[in-house]
Amino acid sequence: MPDVTQTRIPPGVIDLGVGHPSLELLPLEPLHQAALHRLSQGDPSFLQYGVESGDGYFRTELAGFLSRHYGFALGPEELFITSGVSQALDLICTVFTRPGQVVFVEEPTYFLSLGIFRDHHLEVVAIPTDENGLILEALEVALKQHQPAFLYTIPTFQNPTGTTLSQERRERLVELSQQYGFLIVADEVYQLLHYYQPPPPSLGRFADRAGVLSLGSFSKILAPGLRLGWIQAAPHRLQALAQSGLVASGGGLNPFASAVVRSALELGLLEPYLQKLRSVYRSRLEAMLQALRQEGLEPRYLPQGGYFLWLELDPSFETQRLLEQAIKEGVRYQPGARFSNQGRLAHALRLCLAYYDIPDLLEGVRRLAGVLRVVAAAAGKGHCIE
């Protein structure tokens, strides 16, 4: 079992709720090489306060990397370097919203984003989703009732459901943003973690003709501790971010980590590591799906990438209430209600494939299934899936 000292997991518990990679999977040696390369160049400029939008050499390398993987060309002037997606989202709220304004989110959505919106005193309105992502008909109804500052969406391998917004819906979403004048904040941290066919292109491809801010991060494709990400958007929107008080006071965000990752890109170290992640995670996804099905636990959606599987149980189940019992049996998950701004989805739960290797994932599924069988039997139900 992996070292869990940094994740506060109780001893003996397999925590399928943890949403990050294990220590064993982190690229210590490639980043060691990258750091040595950057520190050996005799140029200490990356130890100084940085340019507001981020080091130009790094943004040029990043633009080339993204252009290759996204399938469309973008330039360094379209990139703004951040300290990860959470900080980027907080900065966007600071610059582009005012307290009391409405923002739209998906239902369900990444639960920690809701805390950021609360910090900025924004009114959150949830838009339902299905197997193809955000339901555009519901969005259009909501747009007749509210004037949102932006829509926050996770369009590819969504957290928590694993679903992907279809190409047709992406194009219609952009049309609606132009028609109604709201920004699209696309959290695309899983865009490159596809395990079969590539997903539709990043929403960043529409940045030059619509109010799209595409958020990316090295947390999912290199190492979370780098605290390094980016915003891709039209240059005039990035200029507004560069003029914020936070950036004006402190200069560019995370120049040291940017310099190290610049070397990783220049040395070609990220490409093979990304391929390794895809291979490892694909094997874990397939093993976990097989184990769940053997236990009669069919996920609501079939993800093609990313970290997560979403289960919806019989409506009588309350996964938050069952969590204490599950932990006693040595397994943990994320209850579905945490992902709902409205406190709904109490019968659902999220599982993550990123932290554990296959034997522990299989054991975790076995323990979870055992808990659910006991609860279903006590309630007089023959099954627990909706």
C-alpha positions in Angstrom: 0.0 0.0 0.0 1.4 3.5 -0.8 2.8 5.9 1.7 -0.1 7.9 3.0 1.7 10.3 5.3 0.9 13.3 3.2 -2.8 12.6 2.7 -4.1 12.0 6.3 -5.7 8.6 5.4 -6.5 6.5 8.5 -4.3 3.4 8.8 -5.8 0.4 7.0 -8.2 2.5 4.9 -8.2 2.5 1.1 -9.3 6.0 0.3 -10.9 6.0 -3.2 -11.9 9.6 -2.6 -8.3 10.9 -2.9 -8.0 13.0 -6.1 -4.3 13.1 -6.8 -1.4 10.7 -7.8 0.6 8.6 -5.4 4.1 9.5 -4.4 5.4 6.5 -6.3 4.0 7.9 -9.6 5.5 11.4 -9.2 8.4 12.2 -11.6 11.3 12.7 -9.2 14.1 11.9 -11.6 12.8 13.9 -14.6 12.3 16.9 -12.4 15.8 16.4 -10.9 17.2 16.5 -14.4 15.2 19.5 -15.3 16.3 21.4 -12.1 19.9 20.6 -12.7 19.7 21.8 -16.3 18.1 25.1 -15.3 20.5 25.7 -12.4 23.5 25.0 -14.6 22.8 27.7 -17.1 24.5 30.5 -15.2 21.4 32.7 -15.5 19.8 33.6 -12.1 17.0 35.7 -13.6 14.4 33.1 -12.7 15.2 33.7 -9.0 14.0 37.3 -9.4 10.5 38.7 -9.5 9.0 37.7 -12.8 7.2 39.3 -15.7 3.4 39.7 -14.8 2.2 37.3 -17.5 5.0 34.8 -16.9 8.5 34.2 -18.3 8.4 34.6 -22.1 10.7 31.7 -22.8 8.6 29.4 -20.7 5.4 30.6 -22.3 6.9 30.0 -25.8 7.9 26.4 -24.8 4.4 25.9 -23.3 2.7 27.3 -26.4 4.6 24.8 -28.6 3.7 21.9 -26.3 0.0 22.8 -26.1 -0.2 23.4 -29.9 1.1 19.9 -30.5 -1.3 18.3 -28.1 -4.4 20.5 -28.6 -4.3 20.2 -32.4 -4.4 24.0 -33.1 -1.8 26.7 -33.0 -1.6 29.1 -30.1 1.1 31.7 -29.2 2.8 32.8 -26.0 0.8 36.0 -26.0 -2.3 33.9 -25.3 -0.9 32.4 -22.1 -0.8 33.7 -18.6 1.1 31.7 -16.0 -0.6 30.9 -12.7 0.1 29.0 -9.5 -2.3 26.2 -10.5 -6.0 26.2 -11.4 -7.4 27.1 -8.0 -5.3 30.3 -7.9 -6.3 31.0 -11.5 -10.0 30.6 -10.7 -9.7 32.9 -7.7 -7.9 35.5 -9.8 -10.6 35.3 -12.4 -13.2 35.9 -9.8 -11.3 38.9 -8.5 -10.9 40.5 -11.9 -14.1 39.6 -13.7 -16.8 39.5 -11.0 -18.3 41.6 -8.3 -19.9 40.3 -5.1 -23.5 39.4 -5.6 -23.1 38.5 -9.3 -24.3 35.1 -10.7 -22.0 32.4 -11.9 -23.2 29.2 -13.5 -21.7 25.8 -12.7 -22.5 22.3 -13.8 -24.5 19.9 -11.6 -22.5 18.1 -10.3 -19.3 20.1 -10.3 -15.8 20.1 -8.7 -16.8 20.7 -5.0 -13.8 22.8 -4.1 -14.6 25.4 -6.8 -17.8 26.2 -4.9 -15.7 27.4 -1.9 -13.8 29.8 -4.1 -17.1 31.2 -5.4 -18.4 31.6 -1.9 -15.3 33.4 -0.9 -16.1 36.0 -3.6 -19.8 36.2 -2.4 -21.1 35.0 -5.8 -24.5 33.5 -6.4 -24.1 30.1 -7.8 -26.7 28.7 -10.2 -26.4 25.0 -11.2 -27.1 23.7 -14.7 -27.8 20.0 -15.2 -25.6 17.6 -17.2 -25.9 14.2 -18.9 -23.6 11.8 -20.6 -22.6 14.4 -23.1 -21.9 17.1 -20.6 -23.7 20.4 -20.0 -27.4 20.3 -21.1 -27.6 23.3 -23.4 -31.4 23.5 -23.4 -31.3 23.9 -19.6 -28.6 26.6 -20.0 -30.7 28.6 -22.4 -33.6 28.5 -19.9 -31.3 29.7 -17.1 -29.9 32.5 -19.4 -33.5 33.9 -19.7 -33.6 34.2 -15.9 -30.1 35.3 -15.0 -27.2 37.3 -16.4 -24.1 35.3 -15.3 -20.6 36.8 -15.1 -19.3 33.5 -16.3 -20.0 29.8 -16.7 -17.6 27.4 -15.0 -17.3 24.1 -16.8 -15.1 21.1 -16.8 -15.7 20.0 -20.4 -13.3 17.0 -20.7 -13.4 14.0 -18.4 -15.3 16.0 -15.9 -14.7 15.9 -12.1 -16.7 14.1 -10.7 -18.6 12.3 -13.5 -15.9 11.6 -16.1 -18.1 12.8 -18.9 -17.0 14.9 -21.9 -18.8 17.8 -23.5 -19.6 16.9 -27.1 -18.2 18.9 -30.0 -21.7 20.0 -31.1 -22.4 21.3 -27.6 -19.1 23.1 -27.4 -19.9 25.0 -30.5 -23.4 25.9 -29.3 -22.0 26.9 -25.9 -19.7 29.4 -27.6 -22.6 30.8 -29.6 -24.6 31.3 -26.5 -21.7 33.1 -24.7 -21.5 35.5 -27.6 -25.2 36.0 -27.8 -25.7 36.6 -24.0 -22.3 38.1 -23.2 -21.0 35.8 -20.5 -17.5 34.4 -20.1 -16.7 30.7 -20.3 -14.2 29.5 -17.7 -13.1 26.1 -18.9 -11.3 24.0 -16.3 -9.4 21.7 -18.7 -6.9 20.0 -16.4 -7.7 16.5 -17.7 -7.6 17.4 -21.4 -4.4 15.5 -22.0 -5.2 12.5 -19.9 -7.1 10.5 -22.6 -6.7 6.8 -22.6 -8.2 5.8 -25.9 -9.2 8.4 -28.6 -8.4 12.1 -28.0 -11.3 14.2 -26.8 -12.7 17.1 -28.8 -10.3 20.0 -28.9 -9.8 22.3 -26.0 -12.4 25.1 -25.7 -9.3 27.4 -25.9 -9.6 27.1 -29.7 -12.4 29.6 -29.5 -10.5 32.1 -27.4 -9.9 34.5 -30.3 -13.7 34.8 -31.1 -15.4 34.3 -27.7 -14.9 35.1 -24.1 -13.2 31.8 -23.3 -10.6 31.4 -20.5 -9.1 27.9 -20.7 -7.4 26.8 -17.5 -4.6 24.2 -17.5 -2.3 22.8 -14.9 0.9 20.7 -14.5 -0.7 19.2 -11.3 -2.3 16.4 -13.4 0.4 15.8 -16.0 3.6 16.4 -14.0 3.4 17.1 -10.2 0.8 18.9 -8.0 3.6 20.3 -5.8 4.8 22.5 -8.6 1.8 24.7 -8.1 2.0 25.7 -11.7 -0.7 26.3 -14.3 -1.8 28.6 -17.1 -4.8 30.5 -18.5 -5.2 30.6 -22.2 -7.3 33.5 -23.5 -7.4 36.5 -25.8 -4.5 38.8 -25.0 -6.7 41.7 -23.9 -8.4 39.5 -21.2 -5.0 38.4 -20.0 -3.9 42.0 -19.7 -6.7 42.6 -17.3 -5.4 39.8 -15.1 -1.8 41.2 -15.3 -3.1 44.5 -13.9 -4.7 42.9 -10.8 -3.3 44.0 -7.4 -2.0 40.5 -6.6 0.1 40.3 -9.7 1.2 44.0 -9.8 2.5 43.6 -6.2 4.2 40.2 -6.5 5.2 40.1 -10.2 4.9 36.9 -12.3 3.5 33.9 -10.5 5.9 31.1 -9.6 8.9 31.9 -11.8 11.1 29.3 -10.2 8.8 26.4 -11.0 8.3 27.9 -14.4 12.0 27.7 -15.1 12.3 24.1 -14.0 9.3 23.0 -16.2 10.8 25.1 -19.0 13.8 22.8 -18.9 11.6 19.7 -18.7 9.9 20.8 -21.9 13.2 21.8 -23.6 14.8 18.4 -22.7 11.7 16.5 -23.9 11.1 15.0 -20.4 7.3 15.6 -20.2 6.3 13.7 -23.3 7.4 10.2 -22.1 6.1 10.9 -18.7 2.7 11.8 -20.1 2.6 8.6 -22.1 3.5 6.7 -18.9 0.6 8.3 -17.1 -1.8 7.4 -19.8 -0.7 3.8 -19.8 -0.8 3.4 -16.0 -4.2 5.2 -15.6 -5.7 3.3 -18.5 -4.8 0.0 -16.9 -6.2 1.2 -13.6 -9.4 2.4 -15.2 -10.0 -0.9 -17.0 -9.3 -3.0 -13.8 -11.6 -0.8 -11.7 -14.4 -1.0 -14.2 -14.1 -4.8 -14.4 -14.1 -5.0 -10.6 -17.1 -2.8 -10.2 -19.1 -4.7 -12.8 -18.3 -8.0 -11.1 -19.7 -6.6 -7.9 -22.9 -5.3 -9.7 -21.8 -1.7 -9.4 -22.1 -0.2 -12.9 -20.8 3.5 -13.1 -23.4 6.0 -14.4 -21.0 7.0 -17.3 -18.1 5.3 -19.0 -15.1 7.7 -18.8 -12.5 7.7 -21.6 -9.9 9.5 -19.5 -9.3 11.5 -16.4 -9.3 10.4 -12.8 -12.9 9.6 -11.8 -15.8 7.2 -11.8 -19.3 8.3 -10.7 -21.8 5.8 -9.1 -25.4 6.6 -8.6 -27.1 4.2 -6.1 -30.7 3.6 -5.3 -32.3 6.9 -4.3 -32.9 5.6 -0.8 -29.1 5.5 -0.1 -27.4 8.5 1.5 -23.7 8.2 0.8 -22.7 10.9 3.3 -24.5 9.0 6.1 -22.9 5.7 5.0 -19.4 7.1 4.9 -18.6 6.4 8.6 -19.6 2.8 8.2 -17.5 2.5 5.0 -14.5 3.8 6.8 -14.9 1.3 9.6 -14.8 -1.4 6.9 -11.6 0.1 5.4 -12.7 2.1 2.4 -13.5 5.7 1.7 -15.1 7.7 -1.1 -16.4 11.2 -1.9 -20.1 11.5 -1.2 -22.1 12.9 -4.1 -23.8 15.7 -2.2 -20.4 17.5 -2.0 -20.5 18.0 -5.7 -23.9 19.7 -5.7 -24.4 23.4 -5.0 -28.0 22.5 -4.1 -27.2 19.6 -1.7 -28.6 17.1 -4.1 -27.1 13.8 -5.4 -27.1 12.4 -1.9 -27.3 8.9 -3.4 -24.2 9.2 -5.5 -20.5 8.9 -4.9 -17.2 9.5 -6.6 -14.3 7.1 -6.9 -10.7 8.0 -8.0 -8.3 5.7 -9.9 -5.2 7.9 -9.6 -3.8 7.3 -6.1 -3.7 3.5 -5.8 -2.2 0.7 -7.9 -4.4 -2.0 -9.2 -4.4 -4.5 -6.2 -5.5 -1.8 -3.8 -8.1 -0.5 -6.2 -9.6 -4.0 -6.5 -9.5 -4.4 -2.7 -11.2 -1.0 -2.3 -14.0 -1.9 -4.7 -14.4 -5.2 -2.9 -14.8 -3.5 0.5 -17.1 -0.9 -0.9 -19.3 -3.5 -2.5 -19.5 -5.4 0.8 -20.6 -2.3 2.7 -23.3 -1.6 0.1 -24.6 -5.2 0.2 -25.0 -5.1 4.0 -26.9 -1.8 3.8 -29.1 -3.0 0.9 -29.9 -6.2 2.8 -30.7 -4.2 6.0 -33.1 -2.1 3.9 -34.7 -5.1 2.3 -33.3 -4.3 -1.2 -31.9 -6.8 -3.5 -29.5 -4.3 -5.1 -28.0 -0.9 -4.5 -27.6 0.6 -8.0 -30.4 2.9 -9.2 
